[in-house]
Amino acid sequence: MSLTYPNFAFEILAEDPQGTRARRGRLVTPHGALDTPAFIFCATKAAMKACSPAALREEKTQIILSNTYHLMLQPGADLVAKMGGLHRFMGWDGPMLTDSGGFQIFSLGHGSVADEIKGRRDVARPKTLLKISEKGAAFRSYIDGSKHLLTPESSIDIQRQLGADLIVTFDECTPYHSDRTYTERSLRLSNRWGDRCIAAFERGHDGRQALYGILQGGVYQDLRHEAAAYVNDRPFFGNAVGGTLGGTSAEMDEVVGFAMERLNRHRPTHLLGIGGFRDVFAGIAQGIDTFDCVTPTRIARHGAALMPAVKGERINLKNARFRDDAAPIDEACDCYCCRNFSRAYVHHLIKVEELLGMQLLTQHNIAVMNRLMREVQAAIPEGRLAELRKRWVADQ
């Protein structure tokens, strides 16, 4: 199999002189370039919850993602294509990524939410997955209960209609409780699905999109090595480390290390579903170039503001101690919220459930993640990554 990506490029500009795998890079897409390491914010249903595209740009956001699973169900990929694709539909003119839909199908299908796949918690949800077969995944819509079949071919076709710059192969995302036998069988299935994704992508390849291959393999070193050998041998533009990453931070670091040990370092590599300060620094040291996670924007809608060097990496603006606090959320932050409003005002908005409170905190959290990545980009060539980590991560 042979594929070229004439409108895309990835260049490693600098590597960490301190000997980690961290590198600073530049990823070029048809909708612009981004500096890496970078954070990708989740506009799951073609919208960033509580944040406009204008606010995203104001806080120097480089790239966002949307979700194949949700958009195929509402409003439908045909409608998005008719409206000119995701960029025009949602008014975002920068780089975009779409995932394959597999993560949502299997996380919801196991009767749980995303964090259980990653190994952290188990929250009961109605099960929607009907059957996994060689053909694909049959599931019921969470909207109306209608039956659907998502295959490697249809996932690629839907992502082509959506029109994001970076798209991802369809895979089975195994949860933390899966045993080795199931994980091994699932990895082989995902790899076969990956080959079908490549064939489907190649049939309609017009240079406007680039394909990432996903590495599964659970917590098992040899299976992660097998997954790395698979993607290295295929004509993917980039790699995406997915699936369960263990039950603790230490185990996650180990599992990401398993994946990165054998991976082609000349390609951009994405780590799916990870976004805490501590985890971002750990991933960057392993050679990860991009991250995505709903956490920064999700916690904002519950009153939490990201804050460097504090326990839990956040402060809760619902707390009474902020009722008469005239200071900005973070004196070091130059986001729209911190330039214009006090902790007391944001506390008031959250307490009375004004939407503006969620909007301001969302914009602040986006700005914080973008600032973190800019500081990381500057620190890597100078060998200051460990020093920078001390200013961001409060180790307990």
N, C-alpha and C positions, 0 to 999 in steps of 0.2 A: 504494500500500500504506500502511495506517495501523495502528499498534499503540500502545497505551498501557500503562504499567507502574505501576498505582496503588499497589502495595506496595513500590516501589523509588524511590530518589531519589539524586541526586548533586549536592552543593553545593560550590562552590569558596569556601573560607573566606578564603584569603589568597593573594597572588601575590608572587613574589620582587621586592622593590623594586630589586634590582641589575640587572634587565632580562633575566634568563633566562626560559625558559618554565615554570620550576618553580612548582608551586602546592600548597597544602595544602588538602585536601578532606575530605568526609565522605560515605561511600557507605552508604546504608540498604538493607537486605534484610529479608525476612520472618524471618530467624533472627538479626537484630541488625545493628548498624551497625559500620563500621570507619573509622578515621581513615587518611587517605592523605597521602603515599605509604605503601604497605604491601607487605610481602612475603608471598607465598602459598606455604606449604610443601606438598610433594608427598607425599600419602598415596596413592600410585599405585594400589594394589590394595585400597583401603578400609582401609588401615592405614599409620601412620607407622612406618617401619622403626626398631626399637629405641627407640620412644618411645610412651607411652600418651597417650590424650586428657587424662588428669589432668596429666601432665607438660607437655603443650602449654599447658594453661591456666595452670599454675604459672609458665611463662615468658612469659605475657601474649600468646600467639598470638591473632591476630584472625580468621584465615581460612586454610583449607586447600583443596587440590584432590584430586580422584581422576580416574582415567583410564578413559574410555569403552571404549577398545580392550581393555584387560586385563580389565575387569569384564564386558564382553559375552561373553568367552570363559570366564571363571571368576570368580564362580559363575553368571553369567548375570543379565541385567537383570530377568527375570521373578522370580527368587528374591529379589533385592534389593527389588523392589517388594512382594512378598509379605511380606517382613520389615519393611515400613513405610518403605522408602526408606533412602538412605545415612545420613542423620543418625541415625536410630534403630538401624540395623544396626551402625554402628561407634561409637555412643555419643558423637557430637560434636554439640553443640547450637548451634554458631556458624555463621556464613556459610560456604558452600562453593561451589566452582566445579568443573565438569567440562569437560575439553576434548572435542573432537569425535571423536577416534580417528584422524584423518587423519595427524597427525605420526608416530605410532607405525607405522602401516601403511607410510608412505612411507620412513621412516628405516630400518626393518627391511627393507623391500622393496628398497631400493637396496644391501642387503648390508652395512650399516654401522650405527653407533650414532648417537645424537642429535648429538654434537659435530660429526660430519661434515656434517650438514645445516647447522649454523651455520658451518662452514668451517674448523674447527680441526684435526680429526684424522680418520683413516680407519682403523677397526678392523673387520676382516673378521667378518662374521656370515652365517649361511645366509640366502639371499634367500627371502622369503615372499610377495612381491607377485606375483600372477599376471597381472593385466590392469587397466589404467585405461581406462575408457570413459565415454561421456556418462552412462551409468546410474550408475556408481559405481566402487568399487575391489574387485576380487576378490583374495582372498589366502588363504593357508593359515595355520591356527592354529599358533603356535609351540609349543603344548602337545601336540597330537596329530596335526597335519598335515591336519586336516579343512578342507574348503573353505568359505569364507564370502564374502558380498557385502555390503559396507557402502555404503549410498547416503545422499544427503542426508536423505531421509525417515527411514530407519532410524536414522541417527545421532541425529536429533532425538527420535525415539520412545524410543530407549534412554536418552538423557539425561533425558527426561521421567520414565521409570520409575525412574531412579536418584535423581532428585529434588533435585539441587543447585540452589542459588539462581540462580547465574550459569551459563549454558551458551553454547556456541560453535558457529558454523557449521562445516560439513564442507568441507574444502579439500584441495587437493593441495599438499604442502609440498615445494618443489623444492630439491634439494641445491646446494651451492656450485658444483659442476662443470657445472651446466646452462647451456647457451648462451642467448643472447637470444631466438632463435626459439622454443625450447622454453619458456622462462620466460614469454614473451608468450602463447603458446597455453595454457599452464597457468593463467595469471592469468584469462583469459577463461572457462576451464572452471570455475575456483573461483568466479567471480562468478555464473555460471549456477547452479552448485550452491547458492550463497548464496541466490539467489532462491527456489529450491525449499525450502531450509531455512526461510525466512521463511514460505512458504505452509504448510508442515507445522507449524511452531510456532503459527501463527495458528489453525489448525484445532483445536488442543487447548489454547489459551491460557486459563488460569484465574487468572492473576495471581500464581502462586506462583514463577514463573521469569522471568528476563530474558535476552534474547538479545544476544550480542556478535557483531559481524561482523569477519571476519579480513581484514587487508591483506596480500596477497602482492606479488610484483613483483620479487623477487630484489634485485640490486644496482643496478638501473636506475632512474634518477630519474624518467623519464617514466612508467614502469610503476607505480612507487610513487604518483605523482600520480594516475594513472588509478584505482588501487585506493582511494585516499583519496576521490576523487570518487564512486566506487561506494558506499562505505559511508556517506558523507555524505548520499547521495540515498535511503538506505533507512532504515526505521524501527527501527534497532537501538538498544538501550539504551546499549551501550558498544562500544568498538573494541578490537581486539587486533592488534598488529603481529607478524606471524609470518614464517616462511620464513628463507632464508639472509640473514645480516646482514653477510656479507663475511668475508675471511680474516684481518684484523687488527683491533685495537681501533680504530684510526683509521678504517678502512673501515666498521666497525660504526657508529661515531658518525655518519658521513656518511649511511649508509643509513637509520638511524633518523630522521635529520634530514629526508631526502627524504619519509618517510612523514608526519612531524609537520607539515611545512610547510603542507599543505593540509587538515589534519584538523580536523573540528568540535571545538573546544576545550570545548564545553559538556558533552561526554560523558566518562565515565571511560575511560581508555585503558590497556590492559595490554600489557606487553612479554613475549612468550613465551620462556621458556627462558634467561633471563639472571639471574645472581645474584652476581657478584663485586662487591666494594666499589667498585672503580674504575668498572665498568660501570653499577652502580646510580646513582652520582653523575652519570655522563654522561647516563643516561636521564632522571633527574629534571630535569636542566637542560633537557632537550628537551620536558618536559611529561608524561612518563610517570607514571601514578598507582599502578600495581601491577606487580609482577614475580613470576615463579615460576622455580624452578630446583631440580634435585635435588642440586646440588653441596654445599650446606652440610651436609646429612644424609649424603650418600654419602661424603664425605671423612672424616666422623667414624667410619664403620665401618672405615676404613683407618688410624685412629690419628691423624688430623689435627684440630687445634683452630683455629678461626678466631681471628685476632688482629689488632686494628687496628694500622696503621702499621708492619708488618713486611713484608719482601720475600715475595712469594707469598701474602700475606694470611692465612698460617697457620703454625703450628709443628707439627712431627712428634713426637708423644709416644713414638714408638718409639725415638727417638734416645737413645743411652747417656748423654748429658749430663743427662738428666732422672732418672736412676736414683736419685739421692739428693737431689733437689730438693724441699725442704719447702714451697715456695711454692705457692699456688693457680695454676691455669693462667693466670689474669689477675686481678691485684689489683683492677682496676677493675670486675670483673664480679660481679654479685650472684646469679648462677644457683645452682641447687642444688649443682652440682658444685663450683663455686669457693668456695661457703660452707663446704663440708664436707670436701673432699679435696685432697690435695697432687698435684703433678705426679708425684712419685715413685710414689704409689699408682696413679694412672691409667697410668703407664708400666708398672708391674708387671702390671696387669690386661690391657693390650694384649699384652704379651710372652707371657703364659700363655693368651691367647685366651679370657679370661673375658667373657661377654656383658655384664656390668656395665660394662666399659670402654667398649664401643660405646654403651651407653645413656647413660652420663655425658657422653661427648663429644658425642653427638647433642643432648642437652638443652642443653649449653653452646653449641653452634653455633646452635641455634634461638634461645636467649636473646640471643646476639650480634647476629643479624640483626634481631630485634625491637628491641633497644636502638638499633641504627643507625637504624632507621626512626623511632623516637620522637625521637631527636636531630635528624633531618632535619626532622620535622614542626615542631619548636620553632624550628629555624634559619631556615626559609623566610620567615616573616613579618618576621623581624628582619634579613634580608639577610645572614645569616652562613653561607650555604651553602659558599662558597669557603673560608672559615676552617675550617669543620667538616671539609671534605674533606681538608685538610692533616693533621688529627688521625687520619684513618682510612686514607688511601691513601698508601703509600710509593712515590712515583714513582721509577722507575729511570732 
